[in-house]
């Protein structure tokens, strides 16, 4: 059993209703290294919910065998608000129905307030500085006073993760290969995790925009470095990643068990859990910049027909898909070709096959930044 299971009650959105958040803690509170996992912050991204169950099973075994060295926190259902959002029989958990936007955007940015309190306070010992930074981040976070249910949910999740050494936010795409997002400042750790998981793409970011959960956890460390200067002797003491567990329909025990086992092996290599993880697998890819991802966009409406499939390599200028206008002329021949702006791997695409004007429908991971991709606006809505 977990060392502790915390039940966090969210504000009631209406009389007679109440939602809760469960957090399972393994190991001693405050032990290092600390790892944090959460699943389905976008509540309609189901694969992480199953991976979390396999992860808990592995942690139960490690706990029973006395192999947990650090602390591990697992939130198996990160968004009970979104899980309750059904419309005409369909679960819609990416955006808050209360009009507060994407559930994985607008997390509190604690760096600026923390920098003011830490200025002149850090010494020459990086480990002691890390302790002081974590205390300061927690103090700044504790001063937040949200009222709405979704805002309280975001604060509760960040409170569980803000002092972690490793943060794993488990998501998925519409149809995709397994891939992950991480900071360009931590490329080596991202490469190792990608090799463990067999990731097809590792996307490194610096200013993705929108302040998603992973950036809210890890971003304060490099932002504080920039604000306080090189003399601060400040380590990047939090590695946070968004792991995209393939597509929305990829919910099966074989994949989930393999993914959980890979995550547990990563914790072994990082000293969170004792045990021999075996040799690190050879990586399936090298990291590429997030601003090098060509996000293909439909210029008009039409039936979407792919000419390239998931996992295929695409050359710049190649036709990736065609948009068919079923009302167009000449009858049966009205097609618009959509071509790639980069050479790379087609790793994700949307599920729907009827595109709207301006709809982003496909992603190709390329090796070099693209001129139309703007820092601070690299994530889709």
C-alpha positions as CSV (number, residue, x, y, z in Angstrom):
1,X,0.0,0.0,0.0
2,X,1.1,3.6,-0.5
3,X,2.9,5.2,2.5
4,X,0.2,7.9,2.4
5,X,-2.9,8.5,0.2
6,X,-4.0,12.1,0.2
7,X,-7.6,13.1,-0.7
8,X,-7.8,16.7,-1.9
9,X,-11.3,18.1,-2.0
10,X,-12.0,20.7,-4.7
11,X,-14.5,23.6,-4.3
12,X,-18.0,22.6,-5.0
13,X,-19.0,24.0,-8.4
14,X,-22.7,23.7,-7.5
15,X,-24.9,22.7,-4.5
16,X,-24.9,19.0,-4.0
17,X,-21.7,18.3,-6.0
18,X,-18.1,17.7,-5.0
19,X,-15.0,16.4,-6.7
20,X,-11.8,15.1,-5.2
21,X,-8.2,14.5,-6.3
22,X,-6.3,11.4,-5.0
23,X,-2.5,11.4,-4.6
24,X,-0.6,8.3,-3.7
25,X,2.7,8.8,-1.9
26,X,5.4,6.1,-1.8
27,X,8.6,6.3,0.3
28,X,9.5,8.7,3.0
29,X,8.2,12.3,2.7
30,X,11.1,14.6,1.8
31,X,13.4,11.8,0.7
32,X,15.4,12.4,-2.5
33,X,15.2,12.1,-5.4
34,X,11.5,12.8,-5.6
35,X,9.5,11.8,-8.7
36,X,5.9,12.9,-9.5
37,X,3.5,11.4,-12.0
38,X,0.1,12.6,-13.1
39,X,-2.3,11.1,-15.8
40,X,-4.8,12.7,-18.1
41,X,-4.7,16.4,-17.3
42,X,-6.5,16.5,-20.6
43,X,-9.2,14.3,-19.3
44,X,-10.1,12.8,-22.7
45,X,-6.6,11.4,-23.1
46,X,-7.1,8.0,-21.6
47,X,-3.9,6.0,-22.2
48,X,-2.2,7.6,-19.1
49,X,-5.0,6.4,-16.8
50,X,-4.1,2.8,-17.7
51,X,-0.4,3.4,-17.5
52,X,-0.8,4.9,-14.0
53,X,-2.5,1.7,-12.8
54,X,0.4,-0.4,-14.1
55,X,2.8,2.1,-12.5
56,X,1.1,1.8,-9.2
57,X,1.3,-2.0,-9.4
58,X,5.1,-1.7,-9.9
59,X,5.4,0.7,-7.0
60,X,3.4,-1.5,-4.8
61,X,5.9,-4.3,-5.4
62,X,8.9,-2.0,-4.9
63,X,7.4,-0.8,-1.7
64,X,6.8,-4.3,-0.4
65,X,10.4,-5.2,-1.3
66,X,11.8,-2.1,0.4
67,X,13.3,-0.7,-2.8
68,X,12.0,2.8,-2.7
69,X,14.9,5.1,-1.9
70,X,13.4,8.5,-2.6
71,X,9.8,9.6,-2.8
72,X,7.3,8.9,-5.6
73,X,3.9,10.6,-5.9
74,X,1.3,9.4,-8.3
75,X,-1.9,11.2,-9.2
76,X,-3.7,8.6,-11.3
77,X,-6.6,10.9,-12.3
78,X,-5.3,14.5,-12.6
79,X,-8.5,16.0,-13.9
80,X,-11.8,14.9,-12.3
81,X,-13.3,18.2,-13.6
82,X,-12.7,17.3,-17.2
83,X,-13.8,13.7,-16.7
84,X,-17.3,14.9,-15.9
85,X,-17.6,16.9,-19.2
86,X,-19.8,15.0,-21.6
87,X,-21.7,16.5,-24.5
88,X,-24.1,14.4,-26.6
89,X,-22.4,11.2,-25.3
90,X,-18.8,12.3,-26.0
91,X,-16.2,13.0,-23.4
92,X,-14.6,16.5,-24.0
93,X,-11.8,17.0,-21.5
94,X,-9.3,19.2,-23.2
95,X,-11.0,22.6,-22.4
96,X,-12.8,23.7,-19.3
97,X,-16.5,24.1,-19.9
98,X,-16.4,27.0,-17.6
99,X,-14.6,29.0,-20.3
100,X,-11.2,29.1,-18.5
101,X,-9.5,27.5,-21.5
102,X,-7.2,24.6,-22.0
103,X,-6.7,22.5,-18.8
104,X,-2.9,22.4,-19.5
105,X,-2.3,26.1,-19.9
106,X,-2.0,29.1,-17.6
107,X,-0.4,27.4,-14.6
108,X,1.1,29.9,-12.1
109,X,4.5,31.2,-13.1
110,X,6.3,31.4,-9.8
111,X,9.8,32.5,-11.1
112,X,9.4,36.3,-10.9
113,X,8.2,36.4,-7.3
114,X,10.7,33.8,-6.3
115,X,13.6,35.8,-7.9
116,X,12.8,38.9,-5.8
117,X,12.9,36.9,-2.6
118,X,16.1,35.0,-3.5
119,X,18.2,37.9,-4.8
120,X,21.3,38.0,-2.7
121,X,20.3,34.9,-0.7
122,X,22.0,32.1,-2.6
123,X,25.5,30.9,-1.7
124,X,28.2,28.8,-3.3
125,X,26.7,25.4,-2.5
126,X,24.3,24.3,-5.3
127,X,22.6,21.7,-3.1
128,X,21.8,24.2,-0.4
129,X,20.6,26.6,-3.1
130,X,18.3,24.0,-4.4
131,X,16.8,23.5,-1.0
132,X,16.2,27.3,-0.6
133,X,14.7,27.6,-4.0
134,X,12.2,24.8,-3.4
135,X,11.2,26.4,-0.1
136,X,10.7,29.7,-1.8
137,X,8.7,28.3,-4.6
138,X,6.4,26.6,-2.1
139,X,6.0,29.8,-0.2
140,X,5.1,31.8,-3.3
141,X,2.7,29.0,-4.4
142,X,1.0,29.0,-0.9
143,X,0.1,32.6,-1.3
144,X,-2.0,32.0,-4.3
145,X,-5.7,32.2,-3.4
146,X,-7.8,30.7,-6.2
147,X,-11.5,30.3,-6.0
148,X,-12.8,28.5,-9.1
149,X,-12.7,24.7,-9.1
150,X,-10.3,24.5,-12.1
151,X,-7.9,27.1,-10.6
152,X,-7.8,25.2,-7.3
153,X,-7.2,21.9,-9.2
154,X,-4.2,23.5,-11.0
155,X,-2.8,24.8,-7.8
156,X,-3.2,21.4,-6.0
157,X,-1.4,19.6,-8.8
158,X,1.4,22.1,-8.9
159,X,1.7,22.0,-5.1
160,X,2.3,18.2,-5.3
161,X,5.0,18.5,-8.0
162,X,6.8,21.8,-7.5
163,X,9.6,20.4,-5.3
164,X,10.1,17.2,-7.4
165,X,13.3,16.2,-9.1
166,X,11.5,14.5,-11.9
167,X,8.0,15.4,-13.2
168,X,6.1,13.2,-15.7
169,X,2.9,14.6,-17.2
170,X,1.2,11.7,-19.0
171,X,-0.8,12.7,-22.1
172,X,-1.5,11.4,-25.6
173,X,-2.2,12.9,-29.0
174,X,-5.1,12.1,-31.4
175,X,-3.2,9.5,-33.5
176,X,0.5,9.4,-32.9
177,X,3.7,7.6,-32.2
178,X,5.0,7.8,-28.6
179,X,6.9,11.1,-28.2
180,X,7.8,13.5,-25.5
181,X,8.4,17.2,-24.8
182,X,11.2,18.5,-22.6
183,X,13.4,21.5,-22.1
184,X,16.4,22.1,-24.4
185,X,18.4,22.7,-21.3
186,X,18.0,19.1,-20.3
187,X,18.5,17.3,-23.6
188,X,20.6,14.5,-22.1
189,X,18.0,13.5,-19.6
190,X,15.3,13.7,-22.3
191,X,17.4,11.5,-24.6
192,X,17.8,8.9,-21.8
193,X,14.1,8.9,-21.1
194,X,13.3,8.7,-24.8
195,X,15.6,5.7,-25.2
196,X,13.9,4.0,-22.2
197,X,10.4,4.5,-23.6
198,X,11.3,3.9,-27.3
199,X,10.1,7.4,-28.2
200,X,9.9,8.1,-31.9
201,X,10.4,11.8,-31.3
202,X,11.9,14.0,-28.6
203,X,10.9,17.6,-28.9
204,X,13.0,20.2,-27.1
205,X,11.5,23.5,-26.2
206,X,12.6,26.8,-24.7
207,X,9.6,29.1,-24.9
208,X,6.6,26.9,-25.8
209,X,4.1,29.5,-24.6
210,X,1.0,29.2,-22.5
211,X,2.7,28.0,-19.3
212,X,1.8,24.4,-19.4
213,X,2.3,22.1,-16.4
214,X,5.7,20.8,-17.2
215,X,7.1,24.4,-17.8
216,X,5.5,25.6,-14.5
217,X,7.5,22.9,-12.7
218,X,10.8,23.0,-14.4
219,X,10.8,26.6,-15.9
220,X,11.5,28.4,-12.6
221,X,14.9,26.9,-12.4
222,X,16.3,28.2,-15.7
223,X,14.3,31.5,-15.3
224,X,15.9,32.0,-11.9
225,X,19.3,31.2,-13.4
226,X,18.7,34.0,-15.9
227,X,17.4,36.4,-13.4
228,X,20.0,35.9,-10.7
229,X,23.1,35.5,-12.9
230,X,25.7,32.8,-13.2
231,X,27.2,33.5,-9.8
232,X,24.1,32.0,-8.2
233,X,25.4,28.4,-8.4
234,X,21.9,27.2,-9.2
235,X,21.3,23.7,-10.6
236,X,18.5,22.8,-12.9
237,X,17.0,20.7,-10.1
238,X,13.7,19.7,-11.8
239,X,13.4,17.7,-15.0
240,X,9.8,17.9,-16.2
241,X,8.4,16.2,-19.3
242,X,5.2,15.8,-21.1
243,X,5.0,12.2,-22.4
244,X,2.6,11.6,-25.2
245,X,1.5,8.0,-25.0
246,X,0.6,7.4,-28.6
247,X,-3.0,8.1,-29.7
248,X,-6.3,8.3,-27.9
249,X,-7.4,4.9,-29.0
250,X,-4.1,3.2,-27.9
251,X,-5.5,1.9,-24.7
252,X,-4.3,-1.6,-24.0
253,X,-2.5,-3.5,-21.3
254,X,0.5,-4.5,-23.4
255,X,1.5,-0.9,-24.2
256,X,0.5,0.4,-20.8
257,X,2.6,-2.3,-18.9
258,X,5.6,-1.7,-21.2
259,X,5.4,2.1,-20.7
260,X,5.1,1.8,-16.9
261,X,8.0,-0.7,-16.8
262,X,10.1,1.8,-18.8
263,X,9.3,4.6,-16.4
264,X,10.2,2.5,-13.4
265,X,13.5,1.6,-15.0
266,X,14.2,5.3,-15.5
267,X,13.6,5.8,-11.8
268,X,16.0,3.0,-11.0
269,X,18.7,4.7,-13.2
270,X,18.1,7.9,-11.3
271,X,18.3,6.5,-7.8
272,X,14.6,6.9,-6.9
273,X,14.1,3.1,-6.7
274,X,16.7,0.4,-6.1
275,X,17.3,-2.4,-8.5
276,X,19.1,-3.3,-11.7
277,X,17.3,-1.8,-14.8
278,X,19.6,-3.6,-17.2
279,X,21.3,-1.8,-20.1
280,X,19.8,1.3,-21.5
281,X,18.1,0.6,-24.9
282,X,19.4,2.2,-28.0
283,X,17.5,5.4,-28.8
284,X,15.0,5.4,-31.6
285,X,15.7,9.0,-32.4
286,X,17.8,12.1,-31.6
287,X,16.1,15.1,-30.0
288,X,14.9,17.8,-32.4
289,X,13.7,21.4,-31.7
290,X,10.0,22.0,-31.1
291,X,10.2,25.0,-33.4
292,X,11.3,22.5,-36.1
293,X,7.9,20.7,-36.0
294,X,6.0,21.5,-39.2
295,X,2.3,21.7,-38.1
296,X,0.4,21.3,-41.3
297,X,-2.8,23.4,-41.5
298,X,-5.8,23.1,-43.7
299,X,-6.3,26.3,-45.9
300,X,-9.9,25.4,-46.6
301,X,-12.5,22.8,-45.7
302,X,-12.5,19.4,-47.2
303,X,-12.2,15.6,-46.8
304,X,-8.7,14.8,-45.5
305,X,-6.9,12.1,-47.4
306,X,-3.4,11.2,-46.1
307,X,-0.7,10.3,-48.6
308,X,1.8,9.7,-45.9
309,X,1.2,7.5,-42.8
310,X,2.3,7.6,-39.2
311,X,6.0,6.7,-38.9
312,X,6.9,7.5,-42.5
313,X,9.7,9.8,-43.3
314,X,8.7,12.9,-45.3
315,X,10.9,15.0,-47.6
316,X,10.5,18.8,-47.8
317,X,8.0,19.6,-50.5
318,X,6.4,16.1,-50.5
319,X,2.6,15.8,-50.5
320,X,1.5,14.7,-47.1
321,X,-2.2,14.9,-47.6
322,X,-4.9,16.1,-49.9
323,X,-8.1,18.0,-49.2
324,X,-11.0,16.9,-51.3
325,X,-13.8,19.3,-51.9
326,X,-16.9,17.1,-52.3
327,X,-18.8,20.0,-53.9
328,X,-16.0,21.2,-56.2
329,X,-15.4,21.2,-59.9
330,X,-14.5,19.2,-61.9
331,X,-16.8,16.6,-60.2
332,X,-14.7,13.9,-58.5
333,X,-11.4,15.7,-59.1
334,X,-11.3,18.7,-56.8
335,X,-8.2,18.1,-54.7
336,X,-5.8,20.4,-52.9
337,X,-2.3,19.1,-52.1
338,X,-0.7,19.9,-48.8
339,X,3.1,19.7,-48.8
340,X,5.6,19.4,-46.0
341,X,7.8,22.4,-45.1
342,X,10.5,20.2,-43.6
343,X,12.1,16.8,-44.0
344,X,11.4,14.6,-41.0
345,X,9.1,12.1,-39.3
346,X,5.3,12.2,-39.5
347,X,4.6,11.4,-35.8
348,X,1.1,12.7,-35.1
349,X,-2.1,13.6,-36.9
350,X,-5.7,14.3,-36.0
351,X,-8.4,11.7,-35.9
352,X,-11.1,13.5,-37.8
353,X,-11.1,13.3,-41.6
354,X,-13.2,16.4,-42.3
355,X,-11.0,19.5,-42.0
356,X,-12.0,23.0,-41.2
357,X,-10.2,26.1,-42.5
358,X,-7.2,26.8,-40.3
359,X,-7.3,23.4,-38.6
360,X,-4.0,21.9,-37.7
361,X,-4.1,18.3,-38.7
362,X,-0.6,16.8,-38.9
363,X,2.9,17.1,-37.4
364,X,6.3,16.4,-38.9
365,X,9.3,16.5,-36.7
366,X,12.2,18.2,-38.5
367,X,15.8,18.8,-37.5
368,X,15.9,22.6,-37.9
369,X,13.8,25.5,-36.7
370,X,11.2,26.7,-39.2
371,X,10.8,30.5,-39.8
372,X,7.0,30.5,-39.3
373,X,7.2,28.8,-35.9
374,X,7.4,31.5,-33.2
375,X,8.8,31.2,-29.7
376,X,6.0,31.5,-27.2
377,X,3.4,30.2,-29.6
378,X,4.7,26.7,-30.2
379,X,1.8,24.7,-28.6
380,X,-1.6,24.1,-30.2
381,X,-4.7,25.2,-28.3
